[in-house]
Amino acid sequence: MRHKPHRENNGKKMEYMTVTLVAPDRRTGERPEISQKEASQNNRLKRPYRNAGFHSQPQIQTTQQIQRIPEHDRKKAFGASSSGCIVAVILGIICVILLGISAFFATKYFQNSFNYQNMLNNATQKYDQNMLDNDTQEYEKARTPVKNKCFSKDWLNSEKSREEYKNKWFCCEEKCYYFSNIDKTFDESRKFCTNQGSHLLKIEDEDEQNFVQSLVSYFYWIGLSRKGSVSPWMWEDGSLIQYKLNLWNSKINNNCAYVTGTKVAATVCTRQYFFICEKNYTSVDLKLSEDK
């Protein structure tokens, strides 16, 4: 028996051999003994296609040998899977419900907080307004007797003579006044008052006008003027007249006002008169000098 070399068959290796048949001995009728190697090769011949590369039958057998899952096991597995899905759905619904409840209470909380803050702000504003009204009423109650006393002729006649108020500061209520004893033009008088940290007199109402007129016996500049005949009369702070003031002699070129013991009138600004300065009580400097 001889081995033949390998040959390729469609990319697969094939092995074949030549077998020599030995006839039995004619005399004894026995077959000659063969070696172990030859016996092994003969066994290989019994499976001639084993190494030929055809493996379809073993694969088919392997597929057919796969065990199938029993019917009751498949039902059991399907039931377990269905139970898991139901539990997951229930848990999802519960989560959605909890999220909705949380969102509802959060909205209510912020809404109530906003409403409470608005109520607190309104209450605070109302309280502040009430306190302001009460303080204003108390201030007016305390202010009225002082105002009545300052602006009364009895007080002026009994406490001071008119000359004692000249060329010095004196205060009545929250205002302090300075009556000059030298004469200046309107612009010069305005400059003098400004240098003293004050301004020419602004008469607030009829009571104050009567008070000032009771202290003067000559012409005194006050802080009332206009820029021309077509312009309104204004005080030094830019405000208009707030009460019924009877202004005399308001002609075309008369653009500056003065006060006397009997009237408030207008004249040209270049005339030289005495003047009245005023400022708040808290900013009074009693050491005011005429030399400035």
ZIQUILIN-V214125 format. One record per residue. RES is the residue in one letter. OMEGA is omega in whole degrees, 0 to 359 (999 if undefined). NEAR is the number of other C-alpha atoms within 10 Angstrom. D_CENTER is the distance of its C-alpha to the mean C-alpha in whole Angstrom. Layout:
[[RES:OMEGA:NEAR:D_CENTER] [RES:OMEGA:NEAR:D_CENTER]]
This chain:
[[M:182:11:105] [R:174:9:103] [H:175:11:99] [K:179:11:98] [P:180:9:95] [H:175:12:91] [R:181:12:90] [E:176:10:87] [N:182:10:87] [N:177:7:84] [G:181:8:82] [K:181:12:83] [K:177:12:86] [M:180:18:89] [E:178:15:92] [Y:183:16:96] [M:178:13:99] [T:182:9:103] [V:177:13:104] [T:181:8:108] [L:181:7:110] [V:181:10:113] [A:178:10:116] [P:180:12:117] [D:183:10:121] [R:185:8:124] [R:185:6:126] [T:181:7:124] [G:181:9:121] [E:177:10:118] [R:177:11:115] [P:180:10:115] [E:177:10:112] [I:182:9:109] [S:180:8:106] [Q:180:9:103] [K:180:8:101] [E:179:13:103] [A:179:12:102] [S:179:10:99] [Q:177:14:99] [N:177:13:101] [N:179:10:98] [R:179:13:95] [L:179:14:97] [K:178:9:97] [R:189:10:93] [P:184:12:94] [Y:184:14:90] [R:183:13:88] [N:183:14:87] [A:176:15:87] [G:179:12:83] [F:185:10:83] [H:184:11:81] [S:185:9:80] [Q:177:8:82] [P:180:10:81] [Q:179:10:77] [I:179:10:78] [Q:180:10:80] [T:179:10:77] [T:181:9:74] [Q:182:10:77] [Q:179:9:77] [I:181:8:73] [Q:177:7:73] [R:178:7:71] [I:179:8:68] [P:184:8:70] [E:183:8:69] [H:177:9:68] [D:178:10:66] [R:178:11:64] [K:180:11:63] [K:179:11:62] [A:179:11:60] [F:178:12:58] [G:179:12:58] [A:178:12:56] [S:179:11:54] [S:178:12:53] [S:178:12:52] [G:179:12:50] [C:179:12:48] [I:178:12:48] [V:180:11:46] [A:179:12:44] [V:180:12:43] [I:179:12:43] [L:178:12:40] [G:178:12:38] [I:179:12:38] [I:179:12:37] [C:179:12:34] [V:179:12:33] [I:179:12:34] [L:177:12:32] [L:178:11:29] [G:179:12:29] [I:179:12:29] [S:179:12:26] [A:180:12:24] [F:181:11:25] [F:177:11:25] [A:178:12:21] [T:179:12:20] [K:181:12:22] [Y:181:12:20] [F:178:11:17] [Q:179:12:18] [N:178:12:20] [S:179:12:17] [F:180:12:15] [N:179:12:18] [Y:179:12:19] [Q:178:12:16] [N:178:12:17] [M:180:12:20] [L:179:12:19] [N:179:12:17] [N:179:12:20] [A:179:12:23] [T:179:12:21] [Q:179:12:21] [K:179:12:25] [Y:179:12:26] [D:179:12:25] [Q:178:12:26] [N:178:12:29] [M:178:12:30] [L:178:12:29] [D:180:12:32] [N:179:12:34] [D:179:12:34] [T:179:12:35] [Q:178:12:38] [E:179:11:39] [Y:180:11:39] [E:178:12:41] [K:180:11:43] [A:184:11:44] [R:187:14:43] [T:179:12:46] [P:180:12:49] [V:180:14:48] [K:180:17:48] [N:180:14:51] [K:182:15:53] [C:187:18:52] [F:179:20:52] [S:180:16:56] [K:179:15:59] [D:180:10:61] [W:180:13:58] [L:182:16:59] [N:185:12:63] [S:186:8:63] [E:187:9:60] [K:168:10:61] [S:184:12:63] [R:184:14:61] [E:180:11:62] [E:180:10:61] [Y:184:17:57] [K:173:18:58] [N:175:17:57] [K:178:18:54] [W:167:19:51] [F:188:17:51] [C:174:15:48] [C:187:14:48] [E:182:16:45] [E:180:12:42] [K:173:14:44] [C:187:20:46] [Y:174:24:49] [Y:178:23:51] [F:182:25:54] [S:175:21:56] [N:173:17:60] [I:183:13:60] [D:180:16:59] [K:172:20:57] [T:181:18:56] [F:181:27:52] [D:178:14:51] [E:178:15:52] [S:178:25:51] [R:180:22:48] [K:179:15:48] [F:180:21:49] [C:180:20:47] [T:179:13:44] [N:178:11:46] [Q:181:18:46] [G:182:14:42] [S:178:21:43] [H:177:22:43] [L:189:26:46] [L:170:26:46] [K:181:21:44] [I:186:21:46] [E:185:11:43] [D:183:13:46] [E:179:12:50] [D:180:15:50] [E:178:16:49] [Q:179:18:51] [N:179:17:54] [F:181:19:53] [V:181:19:53] [Q:179:18:56] [S:183:18:58] [L:184:19:58] [V:176:20:59] [S:181:12:62] [Y:181:14:62] [F:180:19:59] [Y:174:27:56] [W:171:33:53] [I:187:26:50] [G:179:23:46] [L:182:24:47] [S:176:23:47] [R:183:16:47] [K:179:12:47] [G:185:13:50] [S:180:13:51] [V:181:8:49] [S:179:10:46] [P:175:13:45] [W:184:19:46] [M:175:16:43] [W:184:19:42] [E:180:16:41] [D:178:11:38] [G:181:10:38] [S:178:11:38] [L:178:12:40] [I:186:16:43] [Q:179:9:42] [Y:183:10:45] [K:181:8:49] [L:179:14:50] [N:183:9:54] [L:183:14:54] [W:169:13:57] [N:182:12:59] [S:181:15:56] [K:187:11:57] [I:185:11:56] [N:180:13:56] [N:188:18:56] [N:178:21:52] [C:186:25:52] [A:176:25:52] [Y:181:26:54] [V:173:23:55] [T:180:17:59] [G:184:17:60] [T:185:12:60] [K:169:15:58] [V:186:20:55] [A:180:20:56] [A:177:20:55] [T:178:18:57] [V:189:16:57] [C:184:20:55] [T:176:13:57] [R:179:13:59] [Q:179:18:59] [Y:167:19:59] [F:181:21:57] [F:180:29:54] [I:174:26:51] [C:175:26:48] [E:172:25:45] [K:183:23:42] [N:184:15:40] [Y:185:15:42] [T:184:9:40] [S:184:11:41] [V:171:19:44] [D:186:13:47] [L:181:10:50] [K:180:9:52] [L:184:14:51] [S:178:10:54] [E:185:12:56] [D:183:5:56] [K:999:9:53]]
